[in-house]
Amino acid sequence: MTPPALSSGDIAALSYGLASLAFFGLSLLLLGNWRARRHARALAVACLLTAVWATAAAALPVWPGPLSMPANVLEILRSGAWLVFVLLLLQPAGLRLNAYFFAIGGIAGAELLAGALAGRAQWAVAATLTLIVSRLLLAVLGMLLVEQWYRNTPAPQRWGVKFACLGIGGLFAYDFYLYSDGLLFRAINDDIWAARGIVNALTAPLLALSAARNPAWELGLAMSRQMMFRSAALLGSAVYLLAMASSAYYLRYFGGAWGPVMQVAYLGGAVLLLASVLFSGALRSKLKVFINKHFYQASFDYREEWLRFTRALSEDGPGLGERTIQAVAQLVESPAGALWIRRERTRCVPAASWNMAPQTAGEPADSAFCQMLERRQWVIDVPECLAHPLRYGQLPLPQWTCAMPQLWLVVPLMLHGSLFGFVALAQPRTRINLNWEVRDLLKIAGSQAASYLAHRESADSLLVARQFESFNRMSTFIVHDLKNLVSQLSLLLSNAEKHKAKPEFQQDMLDTLDHSVKKMTALLQKLSRGETQELAAPLLIEQVLAHAVSARAALEPAPALEIAQGGLTVLANRGRLERVLGHLIQNAVEATAKDGRVLVRLLRERDSAVVELGDTGLGMSEQFIRERLFKPFESTKAAGMGIGVFESREYIREVGGELEVSSKPAVGTTFRVILPLHGDGAAAARGK
């Protein structure tokens, strides 16, 4: 007699019965403290709930029996218990469990609501779909947590947890397969549901083996925020695509003939929208802040932030100033900023900018603003300072802050207890809670950045000193050549009285003089000789300008002189001032095409004489002016030594003046030599 064939329900009952026996047995072993100490209770509770759930599933082996409220509750408890167990293992990594519990509670609430509405005919389809989606989300969350558990376990300890990861991960992976198939076909497959019990039973030995290998469950975890960010982005993408797929299904169901077309178009648009959102810098910043705030006890992963900060300052790339701004700004999700450095003893000058217009205004080192930064080392919240000035001791903000409407923070750069500079940051992409932790991190980062910047400044100064040393060595060789020329001329002069009447001597003398002149001219072109220091004297600057312009009248284009106001007297060394002005005029002529224009104007502004040298030449970029123009041995000329403009500015400052420059590429350049008036002219200006 042929035995009766087993039905699908009988197979499911046997399958879940086997799972019930396996997990009841594992629960008894764990409750008896079988080679397990830490987290043994949590693991035992998870196993016991799984056993109870499997028993109920064996009693209700066929879908939609699991739609009943008791089955829903047991399913939630079973999945939630395993999630809690994994979260407890991840807790030493610094995770905040409240956010995870909130997410699990929200999904469980949706599942319970769906189970309550499943009995009503008008809600049956929506309730079943909600139930499947919620269980699918729990499975996705479980797989992500298990992946984090394994990835963040140090390699030497992975041998003790790999079987537990396989076991718990297998539970959630099979649930994902089961409910994703159900979501696709809008119904649970009886065969997949029946095999679920056997798969669950097979994971019990893996958990027992892992508990035996790692009784203390001490894993030395260090949860990576970057990995957490990626997991959150993946989970969010999965939820988004599930919602879009459900919406597309209803479009197809109610769309008639246009339904399939509308479904495909809708899904394509949803994918494009998701891609654009994922590439949004503001959204990524908000997600990082949300994860740091709600999932971790500390706001920053200090190890990762410090490695990134140090790497940004030490690696090659844009200028160090720009990299410094970018590194500090990324700590608080700021999109732009500017850097001031105390390069002169009495003034902080703009040194670099990032995603912001270059700044031009400096800040005196003895101002109340700089003094407060140096004395208190505070990170100044500019909007807060404007709204509540008493918190900052009625600190007057500099004028340049008004020209930066997006200004948010000013971070001091401290070096050996002194203010080396400061970084101004724009408003962040997302709201940042500026608490003590953020302020301390910014201050420490500012000190680190100051040390790097100071090292670079010292290296640049040492490089200039070495270049001057090389320049002096070159001067020694030139002096040696001049000595040889003087010796030749001296010999020629000593023989002149005896042989001056001889034609051969006369020709030789002319050849020697011609050679000496050519050699000395070549030497002078290579070396700008220092001259004997003379005392400064009152000078009519228009006379100096007239002589400098007339000496270059044969050049093309010939410089033109315009005297807007004459009779201006300055106190300077005539030779050195004429050489400075002549050098600037020569540069303007060389940078201008023959059909261009070079204009030299003399005018008066208050108690200063101003010489404007404008040309219509090639022009210079703002970056070149800021970083290279006034550095010695930096030149755009093939044969230039790059010390002319540097020496010009140094001498003008020596007599109390200033050298300003404005330029645009392909438009032209204007130098402004500002010199203080001397004598009656300055007194008359002050009287006005």
C-alpha positions as CSV (number, residue, x, y, z in Angstrom):
1,M,0.0,0.0,0.0
2,T,1.4,3.4,-1.0
3,P,1.9,5.8,1.9
4,P,0.0,9.1,1.5
5,A,2.1,12.0,0.1
6,L,3.0,14.8,2.4
7,S,1.2,18.1,1.8
8,S,3.0,21.4,1.6
9,G,1.6,22.2,5.1
10,D,3.0,19.0,6.6
11,I,6.5,19.7,5.1
12,A,6.4,23.2,6.6
13,A,5.4,21.9,10.0
14,L,8.3,19.4,10.0
15,S,10.7,22.1,8.8
16,Y,9.7,24.6,11.5
17,G,9.5,21.8,14.1
18,L,13.2,20.9,13.3
19,A,14.1,24.6,13.8
20,S,12.2,24.7,17.1
21,L,14.1,21.7,18.4
22,A,17.5,23.1,17.3
23,F,17.0,26.5,18.9
24,F,15.4,25.1,22.1
25,G,18.4,22.9,22.5
26,L,20.8,25.8,21.9
27,S,18.8,28.0,24.4
28,L,19.2,25.4,27.1
29,L,22.9,25.2,26.6
30,L,23.3,28.9,26.7
31,L,21.1,29.4,29.7
32,G,23.2,26.9,31.5
33,N,26.2,29.2,30.9
34,W,27.7,26.7,28.5
35,R,31.2,28.2,27.8
36,A,29.6,31.6,27.3
37,R,29.7,34.5,29.7
38,R,29.3,38.0,28.2
39,H,26.1,38.6,26.1
40,A,25.1,35.0,26.8
41,R,21.7,36.1,28.0
42,A,21.0,38.2,24.9
43,L,22.0,35.3,22.7
44,A,19.9,32.8,24.8
45,V,16.9,35.1,24.6
46,A,17.3,35.4,20.8
47,C,17.5,31.6,20.5
48,L,14.5,31.1,22.8
49,L,12.4,33.5,20.9
50,T,13.4,31.9,17.6
51,A,12.4,28.5,19.0
52,V,9.0,29.9,20.1
53,W,8.5,31.5,16.8
54,A,9.4,28.3,15.0
55,T,6.9,26.4,17.1
56,A,4.1,28.8,16.2
57,A,5.1,28.6,12.5
58,A,4.8,24.8,12.7
59,A,1.3,25.2,14.1
60,L,0.4,27.7,11.3
61,P,2.5,26.3,8.5
62,V,0.7,27.8,5.5
63,W,0.5,31.4,4.5
64,P,-1.5,33.5,5.3
65,G,-1.5,31.9,8.7
66,P,1.5,34.0,9.6
67,L,-0.6,37.1,8.9
68,S,-2.4,36.6,12.2
69,M,-1.5,38.9,15.1
70,P,0.2,36.4,17.3
71,A,2.4,35.2,14.4
72,N,3.2,38.9,13.6
73,V,4.3,39.6,17.1
74,L,6.5,36.5,17.3
75,E,8.1,37.3,13.9
76,I,8.9,40.8,15.2
77,L,10.3,39.5,18.5
78,R,12.4,36.9,16.7
79,S,13.9,39.4,14.2
80,G,14.2,42.1,16.8
81,A,16.1,39.9,19.2
82,W,18.8,39.1,16.7
83,L,19.1,42.7,15.8
84,V,19.5,43.7,19.4
85,F,22.1,41.0,20.0
86,V,24.2,42.3,17.1
87,L,23.8,45.9,18.3
88,L,25.0,44.9,21.8
89,L,28.1,43.4,20.2
90,L,28.6,46.6,18.2
91,Q,28.1,48.9,21.2
92,P,31.8,49.1,22.2
93,A,32.5,50.8,18.8
94,G,30.7,53.9,20.2
95,L,27.3,53.4,18.6
96,R,24.2,55.0,20.1
97,L,21.6,52.3,20.3
98,N,18.6,54.6,20.7
99,A,18.6,55.5,17.0
100,Y,18.6,51.9,16.0
101,F,15.9,50.9,18.4
102,F,13.8,53.8,17.1
103,A,14.2,52.5,13.5
104,I,13.4,48.9,14.6
105,G,10.4,50.1,16.6
106,G,9.1,52.1,13.6
107,I,9.3,49.1,11.2
108,A,7.8,46.8,13.9
109,G,4.9,49.3,14.4
110,A,4.2,49.4,10.7
111,E,4.2,45.6,10.6
112,L,1.8,45.4,13.6
113,L,-0.5,47.9,12.0
114,A,-0.5,46.0,8.7
115,G,-1.3,42.8,10.6
116,A,-4.2,44.5,12.3
117,L,-5.7,45.7,9.0
118,A,-5.1,42.4,7.1
119,G,-8.4,41.0,8.2
120,R,-10.4,43.8,6.5
121,A,-11.2,43.2,2.9
122,Q,-10.7,46.7,1.7
123,W,-7.2,46.9,3.3
124,A,-6.1,43.3,2.6
125,V,-3.8,44.0,-0.4
126,A,-2.2,47.1,1.1
127,A,-1.7,45.4,4.5
128,T,-0.1,42.4,2.9
129,L,2.2,44.6,0.8
130,T,3.1,46.7,3.9
131,L,3.8,43.6,5.9
132,I,6.1,42.2,3.3
133,V,8.0,45.5,2.9
134,S,8.5,45.9,6.6
135,R,9.9,42.4,7.0
136,L,12.1,43.0,4.0
137,L,13.5,46.2,5.7
138,L,14.2,44.3,8.9
139,A,16.1,41.7,6.8
140,V,18.1,44.5,5.0
141,L,18.9,46.1,8.4
142,G,20.0,42.8,9.8
143,M,22.4,42.1,6.9
144,L,23.9,45.5,7.1
145,L,24.6,45.2,10.8
146,V,26.1,41.7,10.4
147,E,28.4,43.1,7.7
148,Q,29.5,45.9,10.0
149,W,30.1,43.4,12.7
150,Y,32.4,41.3,10.6
151,R,34.2,44.2,8.7
152,N,35.0,46.1,11.9
153,T,36.2,43.0,13.8
154,P,40.1,43.0,13.8
155,A,41.5,40.2,11.6
156,P,43.0,38.1,14.5
157,Q,39.5,37.9,16.1
158,R,37.5,37.1,13.0
159,W,38.0,33.4,13.4
160,G,35.9,33.5,16.5
161,V,32.9,35.4,15.0
162,K,32.8,34.2,11.4
163,F,30.4,31.3,12.1
164,A,28.1,33.5,14.1
165,C,28.1,36.0,11.2
166,L,27.3,33.3,8.8
167,G,24.5,32.0,11.0
168,I,22.8,35.3,11.8
169,G,23.5,36.6,8.4
170,G,22.0,33.4,6.9
171,L,18.8,34.1,8.9
172,F,18.4,37.6,7.5
173,A,19.6,36.7,4.0
174,Y,17.0,33.9,3.7
175,D,14.3,36.3,5.0
176,F,15.4,38.8,2.3
177,Y,15.1,36.2,-0.4
178,L,11.7,35.1,0.9
179,Y,10.2,38.5,1.1
180,S,11.8,40.0,-2.0
181,D,10.2,37.1,-3.9
182,G,6.9,37.9,-2.2
183,L,7.2,41.6,-3.1
184,L,7.9,40.7,-6.7
185,F,4.9,38.3,-7.1
186,R,2.7,39.9,-4.5
187,A,2.4,36.5,-2.7
188,I,4.5,34.3,-0.5
189,N,5.8,31.2,-2.2
190,D,4.7,28.1,-0.2
191,D,7.9,26.1,-1.0
192,I,10.3,28.9,0.0
193,W,8.2,29.5,3.2
194,A,8.3,25.8,4.0
195,A,12.1,25.5,3.5
196,R,12.7,28.5,5.8
197,G,12.5,26.3,8.9
198,I,15.2,23.9,7.7
199,V,17.5,26.9,6.8
200,N,17.0,28.4,10.3
201,A,17.8,25.0,11.9
202,L,21.1,24.8,10.0
203,T,22.3,28.1,11.5
204,A,22.0,26.8,15.1
205,P,25.2,24.7,14.9
206,L,27.1,27.6,13.5
207,L,26.0,29.8,16.4
208,A,27.0,27.1,18.9
209,L,30.4,26.7,17.4
210,S,31.0,30.5,17.4
211,A,29.9,30.7,21.1
212,A,32.4,27.9,21.9
213,R,35.2,29.7,20.1
214,N,34.5,33.1,21.6
215,P,32.9,32.7,25.0
216,A,33.7,36.2,26.1
217,W,32.4,37.9,22.9
218,E,35.2,40.4,23.2
219,L,35.8,41.6,19.6
220,G,37.7,44.9,19.9
221,L,35.4,46.6,17.4
222,A,36.0,50.1,16.0
223,M,33.0,51.1,13.9
224,S,34.0,53.2,10.9
225,R,31.9,56.3,10.4
226,Q,32.6,56.2,6.7
227,M,31.3,52.6,6.5
228,M,28.3,53.6,8.6
229,F,27.7,56.5,6.2
230,R,27.8,54.1,3.2
231,S,25.5,51.6,4.9
232,A,23.0,54.3,5.7
233,A,23.1,55.5,2.1
234,L,22.6,52.0,0.9
235,L,19.7,51.4,3.3
236,G,18.1,54.7,2.3
237,S,18.5,53.9,-1.4
238,A,16.9,50.5,-0.8
239,V,13.9,52.0,1.0
240,Y,13.6,54.7,-1.7
241,L,13.6,52.1,-4.6
242,L,11.1,49.9,-2.7
243,A,8.7,52.8,-2.4
244,M,9.2,53.8,-6.0
245,A,8.6,50.2,-7.2
246,S,5.4,50.0,-5.2
247,S,4.2,53.3,-6.7
248,A,5.1,52.1,-10.2
249,Y,3.1,48.9,-9.6
250,Y,0.0,50.9,-8.8
251,L,0.6,53.2,-11.9
252,R,0.7,50.0,-14.0
253,Y,-2.3,48.5,-12.3
254,F,-4.5,51.6,-12.7
255,G,-3.0,53.0,-15.9
256,G,-4.7,50.8,-18.5
257,A,-3.0,50.7,-21.8
258,W,-0.5,53.3,-20.7
259,G,0.3,51.5,-17.5
260,P,3.5,49.6,-18.6
261,V,4.9,52.7,-20.3
262,M,4.1,54.9,-17.3
263,Q,5.7,52.3,-15.0
264,V,9.0,52.2,-16.9
265,A,9.1,56.0,-17.3
266,Y,8.4,56.4,-13.6
267,L,11.1,54.0,-12.5
268,G,13.6,55.6,-14.8
269,G,12.9,59.0,-13.4
270,A,13.1,57.7,-9.9
271,V,16.5,56.2,-10.5
272,L,17.7,59.5,-12.0
273,L,16.3,61.5,-9.0
274,L,18.0,59.1,-6.6
275,A,21.4,59.5,-8.4
276,S,21.1,63.3,-8.3
277,V,20.3,63.2,-4.6
278,L,23.2,60.9,-3.8
279,F,25.6,63.2,-5.6
280,S,24.3,66.2,-3.7
281,G,27.0,67.7,-1.4
282,A,24.5,69.3,0.9
283,L,22.5,66.0,1.4
284,R,25.7,64.1,2.0
285,S,26.7,66.7,4.6
286,K,23.3,66.4,6.4
287,L,23.5,62.7,6.4
288,K,27.0,62.7,8.0
289,V,25.9,65.1,10.6
290,F,22.8,63.1,11.3
291,I,24.8,59.9,11.7
292,N,27.4,61.5,14.0
293,K,24.7,63.1,16.1
294,H,22.3,60.2,16.5
295,F,24.4,57.0,16.1
296,Y,27.6,57.9,17.9
297,Q,28.4,59.1,21.4
298,A,31.2,61.4,20.1
299,S,30.5,63.9,17.2
300,F,33.7,63.0,15.4
301,D,35.8,60.0,14.5
302,Y,39.0,61.7,15.8
303,R,41.3,59.1,14.3
304,E,39.8,59.4,10.9
305,E,39.5,63.2,11.0
306,W,43.1,63.6,12.1
307,L,44.5,61.3,9.5
308,R,42.5,63.1,6.8
309,F,43.5,66.5,8.1
310,T,47.2,65.6,8.3
311,R,47.1,64.0,4.8
312,A,45.5,67.1,3.3
313,L,48.3,69.3,4.7
314,S,51.2,67.0,3.8
315,E,50.2,65.9,0.3
316,D,51.0,67.6,-2.9
317,G,48.3,69.6,-4.7
318,P,47.1,73.2,-4.6
319,G,49.0,75.7,-2.5
320,L,49.4,74.9,1.2
321,G,47.2,77.9,2.1
322,E,44.3,76.6,0.0
323,R,44.7,73.1,1.3
324,T,44.7,74.4,4.9
325,I,41.4,76.2,4.4
326,Q,39.9,73.2,2.8
327,A,41.0,70.8,5.5
328,V,39.7,73.1,8.3
329,A,36.4,73.7,6.4
330,Q,35.7,70.1,5.9
331,L,35.6,69.5,9.7
332,V,32.4,71.6,9.9
333,E,31.1,71.1,6.3
334,S,31.9,74.6,5.2
335,P,32.0,75.1,1.4
336,A,34.5,78.1,1.3
337,G,37.0,80.1,3.3
338,A,40.0,82.5,3.3
339,L,43.3,82.5,5.1
340,W,45.2,85.4,6.8
341,I,48.9,84.9,7.9
342,R,51.0,87.2,10.0
343,R,53.8,87.6,7.6
344,E,54.7,91.1,8.8
345,R,55.2,91.8,12.5
346,T,52.5,94.3,12.7
347,R,49.9,93.0,10.2
348,C,48.0,89.8,9.2
349,V,47.7,89.8,5.4
350,P,45.5,87.6,3.1
351,A,47.4,84.6,2.0
352,A,44.9,82.3,0.2
353,S,41.2,81.6,-0.5
354,W,39.2,78.6,-1.4
355,N,35.9,78.8,-3.3
356,M,35.8,82.5,-2.3
357,A,36.9,85.7,-4.0
358,P,40.5,86.7,-3.0
359,Q,40.6,89.0,-0.1
360,T,42.6,92.2,-0.1
361,A,42.1,93.8,3.3
362,G,44.7,93.1,6.0
363,E,44.2,93.2,9.8
364,P,46.6,95.0,12.2
365,A,48.1,92.6,14.6
366,D,47.5,95.0,17.5
367,S,43.7,95.4,16.7
368,A,41.2,94.3,19.3
369,F,40.1,91.5,17.0
370,C,43.6,89.9,16.7
371,Q,44.3,90.6,20.3
372,M,41.2,88.7,21.4
373,L,42.1,85.8,19.1
374,E,45.6,85.6,20.6
375,R,44.6,86.2,24.2
376,R,41.5,83.9,24.5
377,Q,42.1,81.6,21.5
378,W,38.3,81.6,20.8
379,V,36.6,80.3,17.7
380,I,34.5,83.4,16.9
381,D,31.0,82.7,15.7
382,V,30.4,85.9,13.6
383,P,26.5,85.8,13.5
384,E,26.5,85.1,17.2
385,C,28.9,88.0,17.9
386,L,26.6,90.3,15.9
387,A,23.5,89.1,17.6
388,H,24.9,88.9,21.2
389,P,27.9,91.2,21.4
390,L,28.1,90.9,25.2
391,R,29.2,87.2,24.9
392,Y,32.3,88.4,23.1
393,G,32.9,91.5,25.3
394,Q,31.5,94.0,22.8
395,L,34.2,92.9,20.3
396,P,34.3,95.3,17.3
397,L,34.4,93.2,14.1
398,P,36.8,94.4,11.3
399,Q,35.4,96.1,8.3
400,W,36.3,93.3,6.0
401,T,33.8,91.0,7.7
402,C,31.0,93.1,6.3
403,A,32.2,92.4,2.8
404,M,31.8,88.6,3.4
405,P,28.0,88.1,3.9
406,Q,28.4,84.3,4.2
407,L,31.0,84.6,6.9
408,W,30.4,82.2,9.8
409,L,33.5,81.3,11.8
410,V,36.9,82.8,12.4
411,V,39.4,80.0,13.6
412,P,42.6,81.2,15.2
413,L,45.9,79.6,14.1
414,M,48.1,79.6,17.2
415,L,51.8,78.9,17.2
416,H,53.8,78.8,20.5
417,G,51.1,80.8,22.2
418,S,51.1,83.6,19.6
419,L,48.6,84.3,16.8
420,F,50.2,83.1,13.5
421,G,47.0,83.8,11.5
422,F,43.4,82.9,11.2
423,V,40.9,81.1,8.9
424,A,37.5,82.6,8.0
425,L,34.9,80.0,7.0
426,A,31.6,80.5,5.2
427,Q,28.2,79.2,6.4
428,P,28.0,75.3,6.3
429,R,26.0,73.3,3.9
430,T,23.9,72.0,6.8
431,R,23.2,73.2,10.3
432,I,26.1,72.4,12.7
433,N,25.7,72.6,16.5
434,L,28.7,74.6,17.5
435,N,29.3,73.0,20.9
436,W,32.5,72.7,22.9
437,E,33.5,69.5,21.0
438,V,33.4,71.3,17.6
439,R,35.2,74.3,19.0
440,D,38.0,72.3,20.6
441,L,38.5,70.3,17.4
442,L,38.8,73.5,15.3
443,K,41.3,75.0,17.8
444,I,43.5,71.9,17.7
445,A,43.3,71.8,13.9
446,G,44.2,75.4,13.8
447,S,47.3,74.8,15.8
448,Q,48.3,71.9,13.6
449,A,47.8,74.0,10.5
450,A,49.8,76.9,12.0
451,S,52.8,74.5,12.5
452,Y,52.6,73.4,8.8
453,L,52.3,76.9,7.5
454,A,55.1,78.2,9.7
455,H,57.3,75.4,8.5
456,R,56.6,76.3,4.9
457,E,57.3,80.0,5.6
458,S,60.6,79.1,7.2
459,A,61.5,76.8,4.3
460,D,60.7,79.7,1.8
461,S,62.8,82.1,3.9
462,L,65.7,79.6,4.0
463,L,65.4,79.1,0.2
464,V,65.6,82.9,-0.4
465,A,68.6,83.1,1.9
466,R,70.3,80.3,0.0
467,Q,69.5,82.0,-3.3
468,F,71.1,85.2,-2.0
469,E,74.1,83.2,-0.9
470,S,74.3,81.8,-4.5
471,F,73.9,85.3,-5.8
472,N,76.8,86.5,-3.7
473,R,79.0,83.7,-4.9
474,M,78.2,84.7,-8.4
475,S,79.1,88.3,-7.5
476,T,82.5,87.0,-6.4
477,F,83.2,85.6,-9.9
478,I,82.0,88.8,-11.5
479,V,84.3,90.8,-9.3
480,H,87.2,88.6,-10.3
481,D,86.4,89.2,-14.0
482,L,86.2,93.0,-13.3
483,K,89.6,92.7,-11.6
484,N,91.1,91.2,-14.7
485,L,89.6,93.9,-16.9
486,V,91.0,96.6,-14.6
487,S,94.4,94.9,-14.8
488,Q,94.2,95.0,-18.6
489,L,93.2,98.7,-18.6
490,S,96.0,99.5,-16.1
491,L,98.6,97.8,-18.3
492,L,97.3,99.7,-21.3
493,L,97.5,103.0,-19.5
494,S,101.0,102.3,-18.3
495,N,102.2,101.6,-21.9
496,A,100.4,104.5,-23.4
497,E,103.1,107.1,-22.7
498,K,105.7,104.9,-24.4
499,H,103.8,103.6,-27.4
500,K,100.9,106.1,-28.0
501,A,102.4,107.3,-31.3
502,K,102.5,103.8,-32.8
503,P,99.5,103.0,-35.1
504,E,99.6,99.3,-34.0
505,F,99.4,100.3,-30.3
506,Q,96.5,102.6,-31.1
507,Q,94.6,99.9,-32.8
508,D,95.3,97.4,-30.0
509,M,94.2,100.0,-27.5
510,L,90.9,100.5,-29.3
511,D,90.3,96.7,-29.5
512,T,91.1,96.3,-25.8
513,L,88.7,99.2,-24.8
514,D,86.0,97.7,-27.1
515,H,86.4,94.3,-25.5
516,S,86.4,95.7,-22.0
517,V,83.3,97.8,-22.6
518,K,81.4,94.8,-24.1
519,K,82.5,92.6,-21.2
520,M,81.5,95.1,-18.5
521,T,78.2,95.7,-20.2
522,A,77.5,92.0,-20.2
523,L,78.4,91.8,-16.5
524,L,76.1,94.7,-15.7
525,Q,73.3,93.0,-17.4
526,K,73.8,89.9,-15.2
527,L,74.3,91.8,-11.9
528,S,72.6,94.8,-10.5
529,R,75.4,96.3,-8.5
530,G,74.9,97.9,-5.1
531,E,76.1,101.4,-5.0
532,T,77.6,103.5,-2.2
533,Q,74.9,104.5,0.3
534,E,73.9,108.1,0.1
535,L,71.9,110.1,2.5
536,A,68.3,110.9,1.5
537,A,67.6,114.4,0.4
538,P,64.5,116.4,-0.7
539,L,63.8,115.8,-4.3
540,L,61.4,117.2,-6.8
541,I,59.9,114.0,-8.0
542,E,58.8,115.4,-11.4
543,Q,62.4,115.9,-12.2
544,V,63.3,112.4,-11.4
545,L,60.4,111.1,-13.5
546,A,61.4,113.3,-16.4
547,H,64.9,112.0,-16.4
548,A,63.8,108.4,-16.1
549,V,61.3,108.8,-19.0
550,S,63.7,110.6,-21.3
551,A,66.3,107.9,-20.8
552,R,63.8,105.5,-22.3
553,A,62.4,107.7,-25.0
554,A,64.0,105.6,-27.8
555,L,62.2,102.5,-26.7
556,E,59.0,101.2,-28.4
557,P,56.4,102.1,-27.3
558,A,57.9,105.3,-25.9
559,P,56.6,106.1,-22.4
560,A,54.6,109.3,-22.0
561,L,54.7,111.5,-19.0
562,E,51.8,113.4,-17.6
563,I,52.2,115.8,-14.6
564,A,48.8,116.3,-13.0
565,Q,50.4,118.4,-10.2
566,G,53.9,119.6,-10.0
567,G,56.2,120.9,-7.3
568,L,55.8,117.7,-5.1
569,T,58.9,117.1,-2.9
570,V,59.8,113.7,-1.4
571,L,62.7,112.6,0.8
572,A,64.7,109.9,-0.9
573,N,68.0,108.9,-2.5
574,R,67.9,110.3,-6.0
575,G,69.9,107.5,-7.6
576,R,68.0,104.7,-6.0
577,L,64.6,106.3,-6.5
578,E,65.4,106.9,-10.2
579,R,66.5,103.3,-10.5
580,V,63.3,102.0,-9.0
581,L,61.1,104.2,-11.2
582,G,63.2,103.4,-14.3
583,H,62.9,99.6,-13.6
584,L,59.1,99.8,-13.4
585,I,59.0,101.9,-16.6
586,Q,61.3,99.4,-18.3
587,N,59.2,96.5,-17.2
588,A,56.0,98.2,-18.5
589,V,57.6,98.8,-21.9
590,E,58.9,95.3,-22.2
591,A,55.4,93.9,-21.4
592,T,53.7,96.1,-24.0
593,A,53.4,95.6,-27.7
594,K,54.9,98.2,-30.0
595,D,51.5,99.6,-30.8
596,G,50.5,99.7,-27.1
597,R,50.7,102.5,-24.6
598,V,52.8,103.2,-21.5
599,L,51.7,106.3,-19.4
600,V,53.5,107.7,-16.4
601,R,51.3,110.1,-14.3
602,L,52.2,112.2,-11.3
603,L,49.4,113.3,-9.0
604,R,48.7,114.1,-5.4
605,E,46.5,112.3,-2.9
606,R,46.3,114.0,0.5
607,D,49.8,114.1,1.9
608,S,51.3,111.7,-0.6
609,A,52.8,111.9,-4.1
610,V,51.5,109.2,-6.3
611,V,53.2,107.9,-9.4
612,E,51.0,105.8,-11.6
613,L,52.7,103.6,-14.2
614,G,50.0,102.1,-16.5
615,D,50.5,99.9,-19.6
616,T,48.3,98.0,-22.0
617,G,50.5,95.0,-22.0
618,L,50.0,91.3,-21.2
619,G,48.9,91.8,-17.6
620,M,49.2,89.4,-14.7
621,S,46.8,87.1,-12.8
622,E,45.8,87.7,-9.2
623,Q,47.4,84.5,-8.2
624,F,50.8,85.5,-9.7
625,I,50.6,88.9,-8.0
626,R,49.8,87.4,-4.7
627,E,52.2,84.5,-4.7
628,R,55.1,85.3,-7.0
629,L,55.4,89.0,-8.1
630,F,57.2,90.3,-5.0
631,K,59.3,87.1,-4.3
632,P,63.0,87.4,-5.1
633,F,64.3,85.2,-7.9
634,E,60.8,84.7,-9.4
635,S,60.6,86.2,-12.9
636,T,58.5,85.7,-16.1
637,K,61.5,86.9,-18.2
638,A,63.8,84.3,-19.8
639,A,66.9,86.2,-18.7
640,G,65.4,87.9,-15.7
641,M,66.8,87.5,-12.1
642,G,63.5,88.4,-10.4
643,I,64.9,90.8,-7.9
644,G,63.9,94.1,-9.5
645,V,60.3,94.4,-8.3
646,F,61.3,93.0,-4.9
647,E,64.1,95.6,-4.4
648,S,61.7,98.3,-5.7
649,R,59.1,97.5,-3.1
650,E,61.7,97.2,-0.3
651,Y,63.2,100.6,-1.0
652,I,59.8,102.3,-1.4
653,R,58.8,100.9,2.0
654,E,62.2,102.0,3.4
655,V,61.3,105.7,2.7
656,G,57.8,105.3,4.2
657,G,55.9,104.6,1.0
658,E,53.9,101.8,-0.5
659,L,53.8,100.0,-3.9
660,E,50.5,98.8,-5.1
661,V,49.6,96.9,-8.2
662,S,46.5,96.0,-10.1
663,S,46.4,94.0,-13.3
664,K,44.2,91.9,-15.6
665,P,45.5,89.4,-18.1
666,A,45.4,90.7,-21.7
667,V,44.2,94.1,-20.5
668,G,47.2,95.7,-18.8
669,T,48.9,96.6,-15.5
670,T,49.0,99.6,-13.2
671,F,51.7,100.2,-10.6
672,R,51.1,102.9,-8.0
673,V,54.2,104.3,-6.2
674,I,52.9,106.1,-3.1
675,L,55.5,108.4,-1.4
676,P,55.0,110.7,1.6
677,L,55.4,114.4,0.8
678,H,58.3,116.2,2.5
679,G,58.4,119.7,3.9
680,D,55.9,122.4,3.0
681,G,53.9,120.2,0.8
682,A,53.1,117.7,3.5
683,A,52.4,120.5,6.0
684,A,50.0,122.1,3.6
685,A,48.2,118.8,3.0
686,R,47.7,118.3,6.7
687,G,46.5,121.9,7.1
688,K,43.7,121.2,4.5
